[in-house]
Amino acid sequence: MFVHLDKGVYLNNDNIWFTAYLLNCPKVNWPDHKVMEAALVKDDDQSVAVQGKFQMQRGIASGNLTIPDSIPPGNFTFIAYTNKLVNGQPVALF
């Protein structure tokens, strides 16, 4: 999976706009990926600051996450994955 973000640095109350694409996934497997979950994870303690679920259609999902005003300062990582799991691990991960 590849996720395109609208910018590289975000502040409190910003919206993270994104579009996710399944790469190297045959069209016949697209129906297996129904939901994409996106999350903003704090780097130092791996806590989830904000997350959301988005519908995937034909290998594409898009939407936004709003960074709350109450989020603590620090470095965060944007992660995304679909509902399709193999051995308990996501098949499509960004």
N, C-alpha and C positions, 0 to 999 in steps of 0.2 A: 504494500500500500504506500502511496505517496500522498502527503497532505500539503496543499498550498495555503500558506497563511498570508493575510493581507499586509502584515509588516513584521519586523523582527523584534521590536521592543514595545512592551505594554506597561501601562500604569494603572493604578486603582481607577475603577469606574470605566475603563476601556472595554470595548467589545473585541473579542478575537474572532474575526470572520475567517472561515476556512472552506475549502472544497477538498474532499478526499477521493482518490481514484484507486481502484484495484488495478495493479500492474501484473502482467504475466499470469493472469487468471482467465482461463477459457470462458467464453460467454455461457457455456452450458453450466458452469459452476457459480455464476452470479447469483442465482436464487438461494444458494446456501448462505450467502452473506446478506442477511436481512436488516441487521442493526449494527450501526457503528457507535461505539462509545468513545467520547473524548474527555480528557481530564487534564487539569493543570496540577502538577505534582511538585511539592517543595523539595528542592535538591538535598538539603541537609538531613531531613528526617523522613522523607518519602511519604509525607502526609498529603492527602488529596484536598486541595483548596477549593476547587470547583469542578463539576463534571456534568455531562449531559449525554443523552442518547438521541441518535438521529437515524432516520430511515435511509437505507441504501436502496437505490433503484438502478438497475442495469450497471452495477459496479461503481456508482457515484453517490456520494453523500455531501451535503453542504449545510452550513448553519453558522451559529455563533455561540460563544460563551461570554458572559459578562463577568468581568473581574470585580468582585465586591469591594466596596470601600474599606471594609474591615480586614482585608487580607494583610498579613504581616509582611514587612519588607524582606527581601531575599531573592535568591535565584530559583526559578521554577523551570520545569520541563513540560512541554506539551506532548502528550501521548495520545494515540488513537489506535483502536483495534476493533475488529468485527466479532460477531457472535460465533463464528465458525471456529471450533476448537479441535485440536488433535492432541491426544494425551494430556488434556487439561490446559494446553497452551494455545493462544490465538494463532491462527494461520496467517492472518493479515495484521501486521503491526507496524506502527510508525512511531 
